[in-house]
């Protein structure tokens, strides 16, 4: 048999249905188009370092398809999620809302474990990763200030304070990161001043504890003094309270923490000479 013509029959042919569509269809068509572009831009595999903002990948969508046993293609699976997100968020595209890359090495529940935020010059303390996950690489760094770390990576490191700290310029901020993301930071005060001089006064407002005073609503204040080393002054001088005055009015005799003399909270009482010499209490971090 001889075939004179090879081609497609015209039976059932109809005009193309493509076009701009109706106004009601516009948001769906726009979402479909943008989600297609997004799919094409996804990396094949999850990046080694978690990006900011986070993302999905074709690999993570495929893994979700296998995990849930869906029949449709993983392209269709992603587009369904993406279009639903766009319609619910005024056309915005998802970042990691549709089958995101998962990272065991992230900052979730990760923090710096430390002994104190007050150190003397040349002193050492051990720092640890609280909540560390096995197999993850944690990175330590001194973001600002001075001193040294015994290790730049690992679940622990030893911080050695600098030998000098004029003007408190060497107070360090130590950072802990994983996967390119900073998880936590720790400020430490390094004191180099040896004198037993009051450096900080903390004032707090209070209602007087005496039952009669409570009845009449008298108010006063309490204060506490600290040395350059961050420690309390002796018990006799360190803490005090004043509760005199008319009901509901602060005491006129409350000279230690009265308004205009000291503010409530930590008050810096150091002289310029003390600061230059390295008087650096942790209360002023």
C-alpha positions in Angstrom: 0.0 0.0 0.0 1.3 3.4 -1.0 1.0 6.3 1.4 0.7 9.4 -0.7 0.2 11.7 2.2 1.5 11.5 5.8 0.0 14.0 8.2 -2.6 14.8 10.9 -6.2 14.6 10.2 -8.2 17.8 10.5 -11.0 16.1 12.3 -11.6 17.5 15.8 -9.4 20.6 15.1 -10.4 23.6 17.1 -9.0 27.1 17.6 -6.3 27.6 20.2 -7.6 28.4 23.7 -4.5 30.4 24.6 -4.8 34.1 25.5 -5.0 36.5 28.3 -8.0 34.8 29.8 -10.6 36.5 31.9 -10.1 38.9 34.7 -11.1 36.3 37.2 -8.4 33.9 35.8 -5.6 36.5 35.9 -4.3 35.9 39.4 -4.2 32.1 38.8 -2.4 32.5 35.5 0.1 35.0 37.1 0.7 32.7 40.0 1.2 29.7 37.7 3.7 31.7 35.5 5.7 33.0 38.5 5.8 29.6 40.2 7.1 28.1 36.9 9.9 30.7 36.9 10.6 29.9 40.6 10.8 26.1 39.9 13.3 26.8 37.1 15.4 28.8 39.5 15.5 26.3 42.3 18.9 24.6 42.8 19.1 20.9 41.9 20.4 20.1 45.4 20.2 21.9 48.7 23.1 24.3 49.2 25.8 23.1 51.5 25.5 26.3 53.6 22.0 27.3 54.6 21.1 30.4 52.6 19.4 33.5 53.9 16.5 33.5 53.1 16.1 29.8 53.2 15.1 27.9 50.1 13.7 24.7 48.6 15.5 22.6 46.0 14.4 20.1 43.4 16.1 17.5 45.5 14.0 18.4 48.6 10.8 18.4 46.6 11.6 14.9 45.2 12.4 13.6 48.7 9.0 14.9 49.8 7.3 13.1 46.9 8.9 9.8 47.8 8.3 10.2 51.5 4.5 10.8 51.0 4.1 8.4 48.1 2.3 10.8 45.9 1.6 9.8 42.3 1.9 13.2 40.5 5.3 14.5 39.3 7.4 16.4 41.8 7.1 19.4 39.5 3.3 19.3 39.9 3.7 18.8 43.6 5.8 22.0 43.9 3.5 24.0 41.7 0.4 23.1 43.7 2.1 24.2 46.9 3.5 27.4 45.3 0.3 28.5 43.7 -1.7 27.9 46.9 0.9 30.0 48.8 0.8 32.8 46.2 -3.0 33.0 46.2 -3.1 33.2 50.0 -0.3 35.9 50.2 -1.3 38.4 47.5 0.9 36.9 44.9 4.1 36.6 46.9 6.3 33.7 46.1 7.3 31.1 48.8 10.9 30.9 50.1 11.0 27.7 52.2 7.3 27.2 52.6 7.2 24.5 49.9 9.3 21.4 50.8 12.3 23.3 52.2 15.8 22.1 52.4 16.4 20.7 55.9 19.6 21.4 57.8 20.6 19.5 61.0 23.3 22.1 61.5 21.3 25.2 62.2 21.0 27.6 65.1 17.9 26.1 66.6 18.4 25.8 70.4 22.1 26.7 70.1 23.7 29.1 72.6 27.1 29.8 74.2 27.7 28.2 77.6 30.0 30.3 79.9 31.0 30.7 83.5 31.0 34.5 83.8 30.8 37.8 81.9 33.3 39.4 84.3 37.0 38.5 83.9 40.3 40.0 85.0 43.1 40.7 82.5 45.0 37.5 81.4 42.2 35.3 83.0 40.9 32.2 81.1 37.4 30.6 80.9 36.0 27.7 79.0 33.2 28.3 76.5 31.0 25.6 75.2 28.2 25.0 72.6 25.0 24.4 74.4 22.7 22.2 72.3 25.5 21.0 70.0 24.5 18.5 67.3 26.9 15.7 66.5 28.6 16.2 63.1 28.1 19.9 62.8 31.0 22.3 62.6 30.7 25.2 65.1 32.8 28.3 64.5 34.1 30.7 67.2 35.2 34.2 66.6 36.0 37.5 68.4 33.7 39.9 66.7 35.2 42.9 68.5 37.5 43.6 71.4 40.6 41.7 72.4 41.8 38.4 73.8 42.4 35.0 72.2 40.5 31.8 71.5 42.2 28.5 71.8 40.2 27.0 68.9 38.3 28.6 66.0 36.0 25.5 65.5 34.6 22.8 67.8 32.1 22.4 70.5 34.3 24.2 73.0 37.1 26.8 73.2 39.1 28.6 75.8 39.0 32.3 75.9 42.0 34.2 77.3 41.4 37.8 78.3 43.8 40.5 77.0 46.6 41.8 79.2 45.4 45.4 79.1 42.0 47.1 78.7 42.4 50.9 78.6 39.1 52.6 78.2 37.5 49.2 78.2 38.2 49.0 74.4 39.3 45.4 74.7 36.0 44.1 76.1 35.3 41.3 73.7 32.1 40.2 71.9 32.5 36.5 71.2 30.3 34.9 68.4 29.2 31.4 67.8 28.1 30.4 64.3 27.2 27.3 62.3 26.5 26.8 58.6 27.3 30.5 58.0 24.7 31.7 60.4 25.5 33.4 63.7 23.7 31.6 66.6 24.7 33.6 69.7 27.1 36.2 71.0 28.6 36.9 74.4 29.9 40.1 75.8 32.6 40.0 78.5 33.9 42.8 80.7 37.7 42.6 81.3 38.7 44.5 84.4 42.2 45.9 84.8 41.6 48.2 87.7 42.8 47.0 91.1 41.4 49.8 93.3 38.5 49.1 95.7 36.4 52.0 94.5 32.7 52.1 93.8 32.2 52.0 90.0 28.5 51.4 89.7 25.4 52.1 91.7 22.1 50.3 91.0 18.9 51.9 92.1 15.5 50.4 92.2 12.1 51.9 93.0 10.1 50.2 95.7 7.1 50.3 98.0 8.3 50.2 101.6 8.0 46.8 103.3 6.7 48.1 106.7 3.0 47.2 107.0 2.1 50.7 108.0 4.1 52.1 105.0 2.3 49.7 102.7 -1.0 50.8 104.1 -0.2 54.4 103.2 1.6 53.6 100.0 4.9 55.2 100.9 7.6 54.8 98.3 11.4 54.8 98.5 14.3 53.2 96.8 17.0 50.6 97.3 20.6 50.8 96.1 23.5 48.5 95.6 27.1 49.4 94.9 29.7 47.5 92.8 33.4 47.6 92.3 35.3 47.8 89.0 35.6 44.0 89.3 31.8 43.7 89.2 31.6 42.4 92.7 29.4 43.9 95.5 30.9 46.3 97.9 30.9 45.1 101.5 27.5 44.2 102.9 27.3 47.3 105.1 27.8 49.7 102.2 26.6 47.6 99.4 22.8 47.7 100.0 20.4 50.1 101.5 16.9 51.4 101.4 15.1 54.6 102.3 11.4 54.8 102.9 10.4 58.2 104.2 8.0 60.7 102.8 4.3 61.4 102.3 1.9 58.7 101.2 2.4 57.9 97.4 5.3 60.4 97.1 9.0 59.5 96.8 11.0 60.3 99.9 12.6 63.7 100.0 15.4 62.1 102.1 16.1 59.5 99.5 19.4 61.1 98.6 21.2 58.1 97.3 18.8 57.3 94.3 16.7 60.5 94.2 15.7 61.8 90.8 18.3 64.1 89.5 21.1 62.4 91.3 21.0 58.8 90.0 18.6 57.2 87.6 16.9 53.9 88.3 19.0 51.0 86.9 22.8 50.9 86.7 24.6 54.2 87.2 28.1 54.7 86.0 30.1 56.3 88.8 33.6 55.9 87.3 35.9 58.8 86.7 37.8 59.3 83.4 41.0 58.2 85.2 39.3 55.0 86.3 38.0 54.3 82.8 41.4 54.9 81.2 43.0 52.6 83.8 40.6 49.8 82.7 37.8 49.9 85.3 35.3 47.7 83.4 32.5 46.1 85.5 30.1 43.7 83.8 27.1 45.8 85.0 27.9 48.4 82.3 28.2 46.0 79.4 
